[in-house]
Amino acid sequence: MVKMLDLDRHAECPLWAALASSDVPWTGLDYACLNVLSIYCKVFDRKEIYDLIVRKTCQSCKCPREAHAIYQQQTTNVHERLGFKLVSPADSGVEARDLGYTWVPPGVRASSRINRYFEQLPEEAVPRLGSEGACSRERQIAYQLPKQDLSLEHCKHLEVQHEASFEDFVTARNEIALDIAYIKDAPYDEHCAHCDNEIAAGELVVAAPKFVESVMWHPKCFSCSTCNSLLVDLTYCVHDDKIYCERHYAEMLKPRCAGCDELIFSGEYTKAMDKDWHSGHFCCWQCDESLTGQRYVIRDDHPYCIKCYENVFANTCEECNKIIGIDSKDLSYKDKHWHEACFLCFKCHLSLVDKQFGAKADKIYCGNCYDSQFASRCDGCGEVFRAGTKKMEYKTRQWHENCFCCCVCKTAIGTKSFIPREQEIYCAGCYEEKFATRCIKCNKVITSGGVTYKNEPWHRECFTCTHCNITLAGQRFTSRDEKPYCAECFGELFAKRCTACVKPITGIGGTRFISFEDRHWHHDCFVCASCKASLVGRGFITDGPDILCPDCAKQKLM
């Protein structure tokens, strides 16, 4: 089955740029050519390609080979991969590609049942031609059914003396555990073996030949008990009445090397980082040198030898420009790093380890040197700000924390509210006491809604009539002897009274009134006592307390 490298589908990886620039005709290579290819890579120093093929990881991005866009020109046949006898076309049901899929459940001839099956799967798991589901299936086949678990010819690191053990393992697994499930209509009501939810009679289910007929699964529930992934192409292994993908079934019985991804059949192997390794495969992730009996550093779940770790990850000292190795203490400040012995004051070369220091123009200084050259001074006490000292700033001025206080009560303000006035700082209480406007009546601070009368401030509630104490804010009022009165009280107490209506003449409704001798009238009340005609601007004749118009006076005399 021909394998091809799709260079466009993973173009962002540096490895594929290297592949694309090579003179080697990459297309059309099958796995029989890999040994020749690996020799080519070594001879022409193409280590990044060699690692992709032999180590199963990309030297550029360090991801597994299956993470790259390696796909098959023809659809993978799981029967061939497992070494099972191929099903004849007459018994295999319909051709998957005729229905637009890369795989369909075996033995099913009705396209409607196939579609019913796929409708119950997540969309990303449906292997439609050219879809992500098809790519996902290929990746799952490579992961769940690793070729090095299935056939001796794909084991690159199996010692000759252990080949018989491998063959025995494969034979026992194939006879006892490994099989391919099929779909059917449930013959009666039952419960799903995975989720325990009800399966109704006639519902499409998955059945496994290595289980009794009553054991059934929903299609979306037929998954590995370890990784919970759907079992690719319904291929499963059974162990202790549970189903697994072949990878995790094998790992329950044999350790798997974290380096080459092959099962370990030798009695001696290395355990490190909570993983198992062939003795020669526990090596540096960068240079592939063996780490057995050597010191190493774990970074991003991968082991590195000391040299590679320091070359790739260690920082460079700002002072001596040398690598800060793992045996040296790395001191850092703002993305800059120093050896412990190099962390010195730029001016006096005093060690700054565990001491306060200041930084200026990418240089570090001890407290005394920094203060003498760069420190600013407090606007309160005039002293410099020592390195590490807390500073309070307001506009262009700055203070020590204890110097930033009220100029009256000397209380430290800290993060409390304050009021600046000219060059002084006041706490709210002292500013209020010294500068706030106070009511002329109660002498308390006016915080809002005051009234000004004769250039003096009043609370609205304090500005009241002198006689009746009714509030005058927003009302008409007048004054007498510098005291405010409401119109009613002023009229009752001080205004002249109309001779006619006996009411006070206050000017409300008009300011005009009539006076004669010691008597006064409202403008509207100055009328003839007999005919009620207005006498304003006319002659009149007094008749005792009354006033008459000439006509009424003449008539009365006659």
Summary of the structure (lengths in Angstrom):
residues: 558
radius of gyration: 50.8
end to end distance: 149.4
largest distance: 164.2
contacts: 1504
relative contact order: 0.04
helix: 27%
strand: 24%
